[in-house]
Amino acid sequence: MNPEIEKLPEFDNHELVSYFSDKKTGLRGFVAIHNTNLGPAAGGTRYWPYPSEEEALRDVLNLSKAMTYKCAIARVPYGGAKTVIIADPKKLKTRNFLAAYAKVVNLFKGNLITGEDVGMEQKDIDVLVRHSRFIVGRKNKAGDLGPWAALGVFSAMQAALSLVFGENHIERRTFAIKGLGKVGSELAQLIYDRGGHLIGADIDGEKVALARKKFPGIKIVKPEEIHKQKVDIFAPCALGCEINSLTIKEINCPIVCGAANNQLCEPEDGLLIHRRGILYIPDYLANAGGLINVVGELRRGGYDRKWVEAKCLGIRKTTLDLLKLSKKRNLPTSLIADQIAEKMFRGKT
């Protein structure tokens, strides 16, 4: 391991961190494997225009660590990994580019299982699976992770509503969703179909226009204002670091539960939001539905939609148990979740 990488605050005794590149196609990025005590490393591929390689490296370290905790708390036999590709997702990905990336994945010989994440689309996965058997999210099997990630978040929301309000009815409740992409829009649909009121925000004008069309009556606000709205639940469904020392002071709701990864900007932000009396549902618990769906392809006997649905709906009970334990001990939900996950993956050596 490069000593300079070990000095980064995001480094957490990762098992492997690797830079990859291909001059012919312009492919470049990082793979990070955090922990494999529970099994082969699993984690999506993020395709993003990072301003620098250092920012990409820091992100892959954070994201891979979160995957270890997500796999543990979701009780699936995998460790945590992540890949980031430094590129603009709005530019066309050529077949040669994707084939070059599949070659990188193949170098790990099954110790790295990856699939779709921010900036990647189903059509990209369809190309990748032709070149690697270690890609999950195939169209005729798990497919798009968005609906399942949304179902997991929705299940976690129901648990939080039960604890805060004594019932989990969606009707007449108001939800602020930041990020109206694959998962955010699916979550909005689940809420809208059950009579919930929506406030939304996204930096992409096309996604906003689509949301207005799909959800008549949705209120659209600026992304920098969405967390300040007086609602029942704020759902961060875009990028990370949404919960920080500044936004925590401005959040105007009793529950934060969303699909974004690494929502806490710093570990201590879990304590800050707890002290404010806001119920924060740890992101890697709420958004585990996407992971559950894609690793479902790897189960003996093959992909089983009923198994995936049952596991996603089970996030509700896991969340409720965690929230009750947090309340009993008067400790931040983020700390309780970390303790549960760490006991699971660090207990196996």
N, C-alpha and C positions, 0 to 999 in steps of 0.2 A: 504494500500500500504506500502510495506517495505520502511522505511526511507532511507536505503542505495541505493535503486533503484532510489529514487527521487533525489539523489545527482549526479547521472550520467548525463553527459552533453547531452546525447541522449534522456533523459526523457523529455517529452513535455506534461505534464499534461495528460498522458495516463489514460484512464478510468479503465483499468485492465491489470495487468501483472501477469502471472501465470506460475509456474514451474510444470512440470508433469514427472512422471516416472513409469515404470512397471518393477519390479525386475525379473519377469519370462522371459521376452523377451529382456530385456536390453534397452527398449525404454526410452528415456529421452529428454527433450527439454523445450522450452518456447512458450507460447502463449501471444501475446500482442494485446490489442484492444486500438486503439488510440482515435477515436471519432466516435460516432454513431448518431450525429445530423441528418444526411441525411437518416439513415436507419440501418438495421443490418450490422454488420462488415463483410467485405469480404477481403480475401487476401490468396495467395497461401501458400503451405507448402514447405519450403526449407529443404533439406536433405543434410547436409554438415558436414565434419569432423573438426569442430571448435577446435582449440588448447585448449580452456578453456571454461568453462561455462560463464565466464564474457564476452568473445568475442561474444558468441552466444547471450547473453542477449543484448549487445549493438547493435548487428545487427538486432535483432527482434524489438527493439525500433525504430531504423531508418527506417526499411522496413515498419512497420505498419503505421508510420506517413506518409510516402510517399504514401501509399495506400489511406489514407484519401484524400490527395490532388489529387490523380489520379481519384478517384471516382467522386470528385467534378468537376474537369475540364472536365471529360468525360460525365458529366451530367447523371450519373446513380444513382439510389436511394439507395446507400449503403455507409457505413462508412468504416474506414480503420482498417485492422487487418493483422497479419502475424503469422505464426507458423514456428519455426525452430526445426528440429530434429537433435540432435548431433550424427552423425553416418557417416560411409564411404559409399557413394553411389555406389561404385564398388562392395561392398559385397551384396550378395543376401538378399532381404527383405523377410522374411518368412510371411506366411499368418497370423500366430499368432501375429507377430510383427505389421502388418498393422491393424489387428482387434483390437489390444490394442490401437492403435492410433485413430481408428474410435470411440472407446469408449470415448476417451478424447473429441473428437469433439462433440459427442452426449451430453456431460455434459452441453454444452452451449445452448441446446434446440432451435437451430435456430438463436441464436444471433451471431454465428460464421459460415460463409460460406467459405469453403476452397477448394483448388484443387491443380493442378500441379504447381511446381516451380522448381528451380535448384535442380538436384539430384533425382527428381521424374519422373516416366515414365508413359505412358498410361496404361501399364499392372498393375502398382500399383494402379492407379485410378480405374481400373476395379475391383480390389479386394475391395478397400475401399467402393465403392458404394453399395456393398452387405451388408455392416454393418452400413452404415449411409446415410440418405437422405439429409445430409447437405454438401455433396461433389459434386462439379460441374466439368464438363469436361468429361462427359460420351461419350464413343466411338460412340454411335448411335445418339448423339446430338451434343454438342459443340466439343467434341473430342480434338485433339491436338491444343493448343493455338498458337503454333509457326507460322503457316502461317498468322494468323490474327494479331499477334504482329508485324510481319514483314511488313504486308500491312500498318499498322498504321505508322510505322517508315518511310516506303517508301513515304507515303502521306505527312508526315512532311518534308521529304527531298525535295519533289517537291515544297513545299511552300518556303523553304529556297533558293532553286535554282532560283526561280522566282524573289525573292527580291534581291539576290546578282548579278545574271547574266542577269536578264530581261527575261529569258525563263527557262522552266523546263525540257528541253530535257536531257535524260540520256545518249544518244549516244555520245561517245567520251569523256565523263566525267570519271574521275578516283576516285574510292572509296576505302578507306582502312578500312577493317572490322577486328576488334579484337574480336575473339570468333566465331568459325565456328560451333557452336552447333545448336540446334533446330531453334532458331530465326535467328542467324547469317547466317546460310546456306540458309534459306528461303529468307532472304533479298538479299543475293548474287545472288540467282536464279532470283529474280525480276529484278535486275540490269543487270545481264548477258543476260537475254532474250531481253533486250532493247538496247543492244549494248554498255553497260558501261564496263569500264576496272576495273579489280579487283586486289587489293593487300590484302592478308589475313594473319592472324596469329592465332595460338592456341597452348596451352600447350599440347594438346592431339594429338599425332602423327597419330592416326587412323582418326581423324577428318580432319587433314591436307591432308592425303592420299586420303580421300574421296573427298575433295574439288578439289584436282588436277584432279581427274577423272571426276568430274561433270562439272568443269569449265576450259576447256583447255585454257592455256595462263595465268591463274592466277599466280601472283607473290607471293611467300611465303617469309615472313621475320620473324625474331624473335619477340616474343610478346613485348619485351622491346623496340623494334625499330619501331613498327607499327605506333605509333602516330607521329613520326618524318618524315614520308613519305610526299613528295610533291604531294598532291592530291587536289581534289575539296571538298570532304567530308570525314571526319574521323568518323567512326561509332563504338563506344564502345559497344560490344554486349556480354561481359563476365561478370565479377563481378564489384562491385562498386569502388568508389574512384579513378577513372581513370583520372579525371580532378583535378589536384592539383597544388600547387605553383611551383613544379618542371616541370611537363609535360606541363603546360600552356606556359612556356617559349620555349618549344621545338616543340609544335604543328605547323605544316607547311601547313595549309590549312585555307580557309575562313569560313568553316562550320563544326560544330561538331553536329552530330545527330545519336543517336544509341539506342539500346534496353536495355542496362544494367540499373539496378536500382541504385539510389544513386550515380550518376556519379561524382557529386561535392564532393570532400573530406571534404571540409568545406564550410559553407554558403558564406563566403567572396570570395571563388573561382569564384562565379558567377560574382562578380564585377571585379576580375582580368582578366577573359577571355573577358569580355565586354571592358575593357580598352585596351586590345590588338587588338581590332577590329575584333575578331572572333565571328561569330554568333553561339551561343550555343542554341540548341533546348532543353528545359527542358525535362528531361528523362520521367517524369511521364505523360507528354503530348504525346510525340512521341511513347511511348510503350504501350499506353492504349488499343490497339487493342486486346491484349490477355484477358484483363479484360472484355472488351465489349463482346467478344465471349462467355466467360463462364457464365457471368450473364444473357446472352441471354436465357439460360436454364430456368431462373426463371421468365421470363415474362409471363403475362397472355396470354393464347393461345399457350404457348410453344415456343420452339426454332424456330426462323425464320432466315434462312441464309441470305436472302435479307436485313433484318433489320440490321444484324451484318455488312454486307459488306458496307451498306450505312453509318453506324456510323463510321466505320474505314476510309472510304474515306473522311468523314467529318472532320477528323483530319487535313486535308490539309487547310481547311478554318479557323479552330480554330487557327492553327499555324500561318497562314498568318496574321490574325487579331492581334495576340499577337506580332508578329515581327514588324508590323507597329506601334503599340502602344509603343513598346520599343524604336523604332527609333524616334518617335515623342517626347517622354519624355526624351530621352537619358538616359534610365535606363536599367540595366541588364535584360535580358529576364527571368532569374530565379526569379528576384524580381517581375516582372510583373505577371508571372504565379502564384507565391505564393499569390499575392494580389487578383487575380481573384478567385482562389480556396478558399481562406480564407473568402472572402465575401460571397461565396456560402454556405460553411458549418458552418461558425460561425454566419451567419445571421439567421440560424434556431436553435432555442433553445426550 
